Structures are given as structure tokens and as C-alpha cells.
Amino acid sequence: MKALIINKIGDVCLLLGIILFFTFYNSLEFLFINCST
């Protein structure tokens, strides 16, 4: 049971990491486009 809970936490952290990565990547791309013009 404890292993299952730890696994669920790991999945949530992975999901948050992916969301943060894409948000960061999109804002970097946005800044790059704005600064290059």
C-alpha cells in the first residue's frame, strides 16, 4: 500500500515537471520571438 502511494506521488511530480517544462519552454520561445523583432 505504501509503495502505491509513493508511486502516485511520483506520477504527480512527473506531471508537474512536464507542465512546468512546457510552460517555461513556451515563455522562452515567446521572449525570443519578441526580442528578435
Biopython code that builds the backbone (N, CA, C, O; Angstrom):
import numpy as np
from Bio.PDB.StructureBuilder import StructureBuilder

atoms = [
    (1, "MET", "N", (0.828, -1.208, 0.000)),
    (1, "MET", "CA", (0.000, 0.000, 0.000)),
    (1, "MET", "C", (0.868, 1.266, 0.000)),
    (1, "MET", "O", (0.599, 2.216, -0.735)),
    (2, "LYS", "N", (1.904, 1.259, 0.832)),
    (2, "LYS", "CA", (2.795, 2.414, 0.916)),
    (2, "LYS", "C", (3.508, 2.670, -0.425)),
    (2, "LYS", "O", (3.674, 3.815, -0.846)),
    (3, "ALA", "N", (3.923, 1.575, -1.081)),
    (3, "ALA", "CA", (4.591, 1.698, -2.381)),
    (3, "ALA", "C", (3.664, 2.316, -3.429)),
    (3, "ALA", "O", (4.107, 3.084, -4.283)),
    (4, "LEU", "N", (2.391, 1.979, -3.358)),
    (4, "LEU", "CA", (1.394, 2.506, -4.292)),
    (4, "LEU", "C", (1.248, 4.024, -4.118)),
    (4, "LEU", "O", (1.163, 4.765, -5.097)),
    (5, "ILE", "N", (1.221, 4.475, -2.853)),
    (5, "ILE", "CA", (1.113, 5.904, -2.544)),
    (5, "ILE", "C", (2.354, 6.656, -3.055)),
    (5, "ILE", "O", (2.236, 7.724, -3.656)),
    (6, "ILE", "N", (3.533, 6.088, -2.812)),
    (6, "ILE", "CA", (4.784, 6.689, -3.282)),
    (6, "ILE", "C", (4.781, 6.794, -4.811)),
    (6, "ILE", "O", (5.214, 7.799, -5.376)),
    (7, "ASN", "N", (4.290, 5.748, -5.464)),
    (7, "ASN", "CA", (4.217, 5.738, -6.921)),
    (7, "ASN", "C", (3.291, 6.837, -7.434)),
    (7, "ASN", "O", (3.596, 7.496, -8.427)),
    (8, "LYS", "N", (2.155, 7.035, -6.754)),
    (8, "LYS", "CA", (1.199, 8.083, -7.132)),
    (8, "LYS", "C", (1.843, 9.475, -6.996)),
    (8, "LYS", "O", (1.669, 10.335, -7.860)),
    (9, "ILE", "N", (2.582, 9.681, -5.905)),
    (9, "ILE", "CA", (3.285, 10.951, -5.684)),
    (9, "ILE", "C", (4.304, 11.187, -6.802)),
    (9, "ILE", "O", (4.440, 12.301, -7.309)),
    (10, "GLY", "N", (5.014, 10.124, -7.175)),
    (10, "GLY", "CA", (5.990, 10.204, -8.261)),
    (10, "GLY", "C", (5.344, 10.607, -9.575)),
    (10, "GLY", "O", (5.905, 11.402, -10.330)),
    (11, "ASP", "N", (4.157, 10.057, -9.853)),
    (11, "ASP", "CA", (3.424, 10.395, -11.069)),
    (11, "ASP", "C", (3.007, 11.866, -11.070)),
    (11, "ASP", "O", (3.091, 12.540, -12.097)),
    (12, "VAL", "N", (2.562, 12.351, -9.929)),
    (12, "VAL", "CA", (2.150, 13.756, -9.798)),
    (12, "VAL", "C", (3.350, 14.681, -10.011)),
    (12, "VAL", "O", (3.239, 15.698, -10.695)),
    (13, "CYS", "N", (4.493, 14.326, -9.425)),
    (13, "CYS", "CA", (5.711, 15.128, -9.588)),
    (13, "CYS", "C", (6.159, 15.148, -11.040)),
    (13, "CYS", "O", (6.585, 16.184, -11.551)),
    (14, "LEU", "N", (6.063, 14.005, -11.701)),
    (14, "LEU", "CA", (6.436, 13.914, -13.113)),
    (14, "LEU", "C", (5.521, 14.792, -13.959)),
    (14, "LEU", "O", (5.985, 15.509, -14.845)),
    (15, "LEU", "N", (4.231, 14.732, -13.683)),
    (15, "LEU", "CA", (3.246, 15.526, -14.406)),
    (15, "LEU", "C", (3.494, 17.020, -14.201)),
    (15, "LEU", "O", (3.450, 17.797, -15.155)),
    (16, "LEU", "N", (3.755, 17.422, -12.951)),
    (16, "LEU", "CA", (4.057, 18.818, -12.645)),
    (16, "LEU", "C", (5.322, 19.271, -13.350)),
    (16, "LEU", "O", (5.398, 20.389, -13.861)),
    (17, "GLY", "N", (6.312, 18.393, -13.372)),
    (17, "GLY", "CA", (7.576, 18.694, -14.047)),
    (17, "GLY", "C", (7.377, 18.937, -15.536)),
    (17, "GLY", "O", (7.947, 19.864, -16.111)),
    (18, "ILE", "N", (6.558, 18.090, -16.149)),
    (18, "ILE", "CA", (6.265, 18.225, -17.579)),
    (18, "ILE", "C", (5.532, 19.533, -17.859)),
    (18, "ILE", "O", (5.858, 20.244, -18.809)),
    (19, "ILE", "N", (4.539, 19.846, -17.027)),
    (19, "ILE", "CA", (3.761, 21.086, -17.180)),
    (19, "ILE", "C", (4.676, 22.310, -17.030)),
    (19, "ILE", "O", (4.611, 23.243, -17.830)),
    (20, "LEU", "N", (5.527, 22.296, -15.999)),
    (20, "LEU", "CA", (6.461, 23.395, -15.775)),
    (20, "LEU", "C", (7.433, 23.542, -16.933)),
    (20, "LEU", "O", (7.736, 24.654, -17.364)),
    (21, "PHE", "N", (7.925, 22.399, -17.440)),
    (21, "PHE", "CA", (8.866, 22.422, -18.563)),
    (21, "PHE", "C", (8.243, 23.068, -19.789)),
    (21, "PHE", "O", (8.856, 23.926, -20.423)),
    (22, "PHE", "N", (7.018, 22.656, -20.125)),
    (22, "PHE", "CA", (6.363, 23.200, -21.311)),
    (22, "PHE", "C", (6.018, 24.675, -21.144)),
    (22, "PHE", "O", (6.113, 25.447, -22.098)),
    (23, "THR", "N", (5.614, 25.071, -19.930)),
    (23, "THR", "CA", (5.308, 26.476, -19.660)),
    (23, "THR", "C", (6.568, 27.323, -19.809)),
    (23, "THR", "O", (6.545, 28.391, -20.421)),
    (24, "PHE", "N", (7.672, 26.827, -19.236)),
    (24, "PHE", "CA", (8.956, 27.512, -19.319)),
    (24, "PHE", "C", (9.433, 27.603, -20.762)),
    (24, "PHE", "O", (9.910, 28.652, -21.194)),
    (25, "TYR", "N", (9.308, 26.510, -21.508)),
    (25, "TYR", "CA", (9.733, 26.463, -22.908)),
    (25, "TYR", "C", (8.934, 27.443, -23.757)),
    (25, "TYR", "O", (9.491, 28.138, -24.607)),
    (26, "ASN", "N", (7.612, 27.495, -23.520)),
    (26, "ASN", "CA", (6.745, 28.401, -24.269)),
    (26, "ASN", "C", (7.066, 29.858, -23.980)),
    (26, "ASN", "O", (7.065, 30.686, -24.890)),
    (27, "SER", "N", (7.344, 30.183, -22.707)),
    (27, "SER", "CA", (7.675, 31.565, -22.366)),
    (27, "SER", "C", (9.040, 31.958, -22.912)),
    (27, "SER", "O", (9.247, 33.112, -23.285)),
    (28, "LEU", "N", (9.979, 31.005, -22.963)),
    (28, "LEU", "CA", (11.287, 31.271, -23.565)),
    (28, "LEU", "C", (11.133, 31.569, -25.052)),
    (28, "LEU", "O", (11.734, 32.509, -25.574)),
    (29, "GLU", "N", (10.319, 30.756, -25.729)),
    (29, "GLU", "CA", (10.063, 30.937, -27.151)),
    (29, "GLU", "C", (9.393, 32.284, -27.403)),
    (29, "GLU", "O", (9.729, 32.984, -28.358)),
    (30, "PHE", "N", (8.442, 32.640, -26.540)),
    (30, "PHE", "CA", (7.730, 33.915, -26.619)),
    (30, "PHE", "C", (8.695, 35.093, -26.473)),
    (30, "PHE", "O", (8.628, 36.055, -27.238)),
    (31, "LEU", "N", (9.592, 35.011, -25.486)),
    (31, "LEU", "CA", (10.590, 36.055, -25.269)),
    (31, "LEU", "C", (11.529, 36.171, -26.458)),
    (31, "LEU", "O", (11.867, 37.273, -26.892)),
    (32, "PHE", "N", (11.945, 35.027, -26.977)),
    (32, "PHE", "CA", (12.866, 35.008, -28.123)),
    (32, "PHE", "C", (12.251, 35.673, -29.344)),
    (32, "PHE", "O", (12.910, 36.446, -30.040)),
    (33, "ILE", "N", (10.980, 35.366, -29.600)),
    (33, "ILE", "CA", (10.265, 35.954, -30.741)),
    (33, "ILE", "C", (10.124, 37.470, -30.559)),
    (33, "ILE", "O", (10.313, 38.233, -31.506)),
    (34, "ASN", "N", (9.794, 37.897, -29.343)),
    (34, "ASN", "CA", (9.619, 39.326, -29.073)),
    (34, "ASN", "C", (10.930, 40.097, -29.150)),
    (34, "ASN", "O", (10.959, 41.222, -29.650)),
    (35, "CYS", "N", (12.003, 39.512, -28.666)),
    (35, "CYS", "CA", (13.299, 40.204, -28.643)),
    (35, "CYS", "C", (13.965, 40.224, -30.009)),
    (35, "CYS", "O", (14.745, 41.131, -30.295)),
    (36, "SER", "N", (13.677, 39.248, -30.854)),
    (36, "SER", "CA", (14.342, 39.162, -32.156)),
    (36, "SER", "C", (13.766, 40.130, -33.178)),
    (36, "SER", "O", (14.421, 40.445, -34.172)),
    (37, "THR", "N", (12.541, 40.605, -32.943)),
    (37, "THR", "CA", (11.912, 41.520, -33.900)),
    (37, "THR", "C", (12.318, 42.957, -33.622)),
    (37, "THR", "O", (11.886, 43.868, -34.327)),
]
sb = StructureBuilder()
sb.init_structure("model")
sb.init_model(0)
sb.init_chain("A")
sb.init_seg("    ")
for serial, (resi, resn, name, xyz) in enumerate(atoms, 1):
    if name == "N":
        sb.init_residue(resn, " ", resi, " ")
    sb.init_atom(name, np.array(xyz, "f"), 0.0, 1.0, " ", f" {name:<3s}", serial, name[0])
structure = sb.get_structure()
